[in-house]
């Protein structure tokens, strides 16, 4: 619709399965210097690294799904690294981090304060332990209003529920 508007994006990905595709994407002539990529994880930054379970199917995450899975250590991306790679403000953060959303809401509040909208895929098994209600309460504490929400759906391949939220920062100033 608006080809003259140049959007910028920062992608943070922990999966080694996605590295080559993301590097190829950001190296494309039209995207170079506008799209950036960090190989890292969203988690408690005081830990420095986290075990990551790369799966041959979607839903790789920091959560072990069976005892045969082998993890790799991945560096945890800090809020400072995010801001350095792509300075705020942010129009939209799209967050699909397979259960680490609670860590994002807990350990990256400075990033969220500088964000107008958050599109969040949530999982009921997040580290906060309180499912969707806990995520909504945390978003409200961060001054986000839920604009839209999908109905919770049963998770595939494990116990629990998943869904999507679109939240708007009521204190956002660009």
C-alpha positions in Angstrom: 0.0 0.0 0.0 2.8 2.4 0.9 6.0 1.2 -0.8 7.9 4.4 0.1 7.6 3.6 3.8 10.7 1.8 5.0 10.0 -0.5 7.9 12.7 -1.9 10.1 12.6 -5.1 12.0 14.7 -7.0 14.5 14.2 -10.7 14.7 15.4 -12.7 17.7 15.6 -16.4 17.2 17.0 -19.3 19.2 16.6 -22.0 16.7 19.6 -23.1 14.8 17.2 -24.6 12.2 16.1 -21.0 11.3 19.5 -19.3 11.2 20.3 -19.8 7.5 16.8 -18.8 6.4 16.9 -15.6 8.5 20.4 -14.7 7.3 19.3 -15.2 3.7 16.3 -13.1 4.3 18.1 -10.1 5.8 20.8 -10.3 3.1 18.3 -9.6 0.3 19.1 -6.4 -1.5 15.7 -4.7 -0.6 15.9 -5.7 3.1 19.6 -5.2 3.8 20.2 -2.6 6.6 16.5 -2.6 7.5 16.1 -6.1 8.9 18.4 -7.3 11.7 18.8 -10.7 13.4 20.1 -11.8 16.8 20.7 -15.4 17.5 19.5 -15.5 21.1 16.8 -16.3 23.5 14.3 -14.3 25.6 14.7 -15.3 29.2 15.9 -14.0 32.6 19.0 -12.1 31.5 20.8 -12.7 34.8 21.3 -16.3 33.7 23.4 -15.3 30.6 22.5 -18.6 28.8 19.5 -21.0 28.7 18.9 -24.5 27.4 17.1 -24.5 24.1 15.4 -27.5 22.6 15.5 -27.4 18.8 12.9 -29.6 17.2 12.4 -30.8 13.7 8.9 -29.3 13.7 7.6 -26.0 14.9 7.5 -25.1 18.6 11.2 -25.3 19.4 11.5 -23.7 22.8 13.2 -23.5 26.2 10.8 -26.1 27.5 11.6 -29.8 27.3 8.8 -31.8 25.8 10.2 -35.3 26.3 13.1 -36.9 28.1 15.0 -37.8 24.8 15.4 -34.2 23.8 18.9 -32.7 23.8 19.4 -29.0 24.4 21.9 -26.5 23.3 23.0 -23.5 25.3 21.8 -20.2 23.8 22.8 -16.8 25.0 20.0 -14.7 26.5 19.4 -11.4 24.6 19.3 -8.4 26.9 17.0 -5.4 26.6 20.2 -3.3 26.0 21.1 -5.5 23.0 17.6 -5.1 21.6 17.8 -1.3 22.0 21.3 -1.2 20.5 20.3 -3.3 17.4 17.1 -1.4 16.8 16.6 1.7 18.8 13.1 2.5 20.1 10.3 3.5 19.8 8.6 0.4 18.4 5.3 0.4 16.6 4.7 -3.3 17.1 6.4 -6.2 18.8 5.2 -9.6 17.5 6.1 -12.2 20.1 5.9 -15.9 19.3 8.4 -17.4 21.8 6.8 -20.7 22.8 6.2 -20.3 26.5 8.8 -17.6 27.2 6.3 -14.8 27.0 6.2 -14.5 30.8 9.9 -13.9 30.9 9.5 -11.2 28.2 6.8 -9.5 30.2 8.8 -9.8 33.4 12.4 -9.0 32.3 11.9 -6.6 29.4 9.6 -3.9 30.7 11.7 -1.0 29.3 11.3 -2.4 25.8 7.5 -2.7 26.4 7.2 0.8 27.7 8.6 2.0 24.3 6.2 -0.1 22.3 2.8 1.0 21.0 1.3 -2.5 20.2 2.2 -6.0 21.3 0.9 -9.0 19.4 1.5 -12.0 21.8 1.1 -15.7 21.3 0.6 -17.0 24.8 1.0 -20.5 26.3 -0.6 -21.5 29.5 2.6 -23.3 30.6 4.7 -20.2 30.8 7.1 -19.8 33.7 4.7 -17.5 35.6 2.4 -20.5 36.2 -0.8 -18.6 36.1 -2.0 -19.1 32.5 -3.8 -16.4 30.5 -5.2 -14.6 33.5 -1.7 -14.0 34.8 -0.5 -12.7 31.5 -3.5 -10.3 31.2 -2.8 -9.0 34.7 0.9 -8.4 33.9 0.0 -6.6 30.7 -2.5 -4.4 32.6 0.2 -3.6 35.2 2.5 -2.5 32.3 -0.4 -0.2 31.2 -1.5 -2.3 28.2 -5.2 -2.7 27.2 -6.2 -5.9 25.4 -7.6 -4.7 22.0 -8.3 -8.2 20.6 -8.0 -11.7 21.8 -8.5 -15.1 20.3 -10.4 -17.8 22.2 -8.0 -20.1 24.1 -7.3 -23.3 22.1 -6.1 -26.7 23.3 -2.4 -27.0 22.7 -1.2 -29.6 20.2 1.3 -32.1 21.6 1.1 -31.1 25.2 -1.3 -30.2 28.0 -2.5 -26.6 28.2 -3.9 -23.9 26.0 -2.6 -21.3 23.6 -4.0 -18.1 22.0 -3.3 -14.6 20.7 -3.6 -11.2 22.2 -3.3 -7.8 20.7 -2.5 -5.2 23.4 -2.1 -1.5 23.2 0.2 0.6 25.4 -2.0 3.3 26.9 1.1 5.3 27.9 2.9 5.1 24.6 4.5 8.3 23.4 6.6 8.2 20.2 
